[in-house]
Amino acid sequence: MHDEFRRRFEGASLEVLGPFSGSGPSVAEAFRRVMHVEAKPAEKIARDTPDIADKINEAWAARARNSGVLGDDGTFLVAGRLECGWVRVRLTREANIHSLHDSDGDLLFIARSLSGYQVCAVSREGSEYWVLEEKFLPGGS
């Protein structure tokens, strides 16, 4: 696992547990499924919303819990980069998904359940942040 990813995720107060070598959809497959022209967000949050970081963190965590992305102990997989695969992390009380944004405000955070069947992402789309959800069926479809 690249030190860059470890520092980045730890900087967002995620507990980094290490690389994931299990099966399931790849980062590229998850990216294609949640980031496409016809994607419909589960939730939209205006970028100029007061306390935007808190709103994004709360919305993502609630969706991730309800969809099964988060394990009982708060573990899940997060995408480093398309070519680098999944990193196993644990959500902490201090976690700040919004802090992973680029200097221009762009944010792309893709998380997957350990089972591989659920994906929950946050992306900046124009003047909004979108929370996106996708379900993979066993067998890859």
C-alpha positions as CSV (number, residue, x, y, z in Angstrom):
1,M,0.0,0.0,0.0
2,H,1.3,3.4,-0.9
3,D,2.3,5.7,2.0
4,E,0.5,8.5,0.2
5,F,-2.8,6.7,0.6
6,R,-2.1,5.8,4.2
7,R,-1.3,9.4,5.1
8,R,-4.4,10.7,3.2
9,F,-6.8,8.3,4.8
10,E,-5.3,8.7,8.3
11,G,-5.4,12.5,7.8
12,A,-9.2,12.0,7.3
13,S,-9.2,10.1,10.7
14,L,-9.9,6.8,9.1
15,E,-8.1,3.9,10.8
16,V,-6.1,2.2,8.0
17,L,-6.0,-1.5,8.4
18,G,-4.1,-2.4,5.2
19,P,-4.5,-3.4,1.6
20,F,-7.4,-5.7,0.6
21,S,-6.7,-8.7,-1.5
22,G,-10.1,-10.4,-1.5
23,S,-12.6,-10.8,-4.3
24,G,-15.4,-8.7,-5.5
25,P,-15.7,-5.7,-7.8
26,S,-12.5,-3.9,-8.6
27,V,-12.1,-0.1,-8.0
28,A,-12.6,0.4,-11.7
29,E,-15.8,-1.6,-11.8
30,A,-17.2,0.3,-8.8
31,F,-16.1,3.6,-10.3
32,R,-17.9,2.8,-13.6
33,R,-21.1,1.8,-11.8
34,V,-21.4,4.9,-9.6
35,M,-19.8,7.6,-11.9
36,H,-21.7,7.6,-15.1
37,V,-23.9,10.1,-17.1
38,E,-27.1,8.5,-15.9
39,A,-26.2,8.2,-12.2
40,K,-28.9,9.3,-9.9
41,P,-27.8,10.5,-6.5
42,A,-29.3,9.1,-3.3
43,E,-28.8,12.5,-1.8
44,K,-27.6,16.0,-3.0
45,I,-26.0,18.6,-0.8
46,A,-25.3,22.1,-2.0
47,R,-21.7,23.1,-1.8
48,D,-22.6,26.4,-0.1
49,T,-24.5,24.6,2.7
50,P,-23.3,25.8,6.1
51,D,-21.2,23.2,7.9
52,I,-20.8,21.3,4.6
53,A,-18.1,19.0,6.0
54,D,-20.5,17.8,8.8
55,K,-23.4,17.4,6.3
56,I,-21.3,15.3,3.9
57,N,-19.9,13.1,6.7
58,E,-23.4,12.6,8.2
59,A,-25.1,11.9,4.9
60,W,-22.4,9.4,3.7
61,A,-22.2,7.6,7.1
62,A,-25.9,7.2,7.3
63,R,-26.2,5.9,3.8
64,A,-23.2,3.6,4.2
65,R,-24.6,2.1,7.4
66,N,-28.1,1.6,6.0
67,S,-26.9,0.1,2.7
68,G,-24.5,-2.4,4.4
69,V,-21.2,-0.8,3.3
70,L,-20.1,-0.5,6.9
71,G,-19.4,-3.7,8.8
72,D,-20.6,-4.2,12.3
73,D,-17.2,-2.9,13.5
74,G,-17.1,0.0,11.1
75,T,-14.8,-1.6,8.6
76,F,-15.1,-1.0,4.9
77,L,-13.0,-0.7,1.7
78,V,-12.0,2.6,0.2
79,A,-10.5,3.2,-3.2
80,G,-7.0,4.5,-3.3
81,R,-6.8,5.0,-7.1
82,L,-8.2,3.0,-10.0
83,E,-5.0,1.2,-10.5
84,C,-4.1,0.6,-6.8
85,G,-7.1,-1.4,-5.6
86,W,-9.0,-1.3,-2.3
87,V,-7.7,-0.4,1.1
88,R,-9.4,-1.8,4.2
89,V,-10.2,1.0,6.8
90,R,-12.4,1.5,9.8
91,L,-14.7,4.5,10.3
92,T,-13.9,6.5,13.5
93,R,-16.0,9.1,15.3
94,E,-13.5,11.7,14.0
95,A,-13.6,10.6,10.4
96,N,-13.9,13.5,7.9
97,I,-14.7,12.4,4.4
98,H,-14.9,16.0,3.2
99,S,-11.3,16.6,4.2
100,L,-10.3,14.3,1.2
101,H,-11.3,17.0,-1.3
102,D,-8.8,18.5,-3.7
103,S,-7.7,22.1,-3.4
104,D,-10.4,23.1,-6.0
105,G,-13.1,21.4,-4.0
106,D,-13.4,18.3,-6.2
107,L,-14.2,15.2,-4.1
108,L,-14.4,11.6,-5.2
109,F,-14.7,9.1,-2.4
110,I,-15.7,5.5,-3.3
111,A,-16.3,3.0,-0.5
112,R,-17.3,-0.7,-0.8
113,S,-18.5,-3.3,1.6
114,L,-16.1,-6.1,2.5
115,S,-18.6,-8.5,0.8
116,G,-18.4,-6.5,-2.4
117,Y,-22.1,-6.1,-2.9
118,Q,-22.6,-2.5,-1.8
119,V,-20.9,0.7,-2.9
120,C,-21.5,4.2,-1.4
121,A,-19.6,7.2,-2.9
122,V,-19.4,10.9,-2.6
123,S,-18.7,13.1,-5.6
124,R,-18.7,16.7,-6.4
125,E,-21.0,17.5,-9.3
126,G,-21.0,21.2,-10.2
127,S,-22.4,23.2,-7.3
128,E,-23.4,20.1,-5.3
129,Y,-22.0,17.1,-3.6
130,W,-23.7,13.8,-4.4
131,V,-24.0,10.7,-2.3
132,L,-24.3,7.8,-4.7
133,E,-25.2,4.1,-3.9
134,E,-24.9,1.0,-6.0
135,K,-25.6,-2.6,-5.4
136,F,-23.7,-5.4,-7.1
137,L,-25.4,-8.8,-7.3
138,P,-23.5,-11.9,-6.4
139,G,-21.8,-13.1,-9.6
140,G,-20.8,-9.6,-10.6
141,S,-23.9,-8.0,-12.2
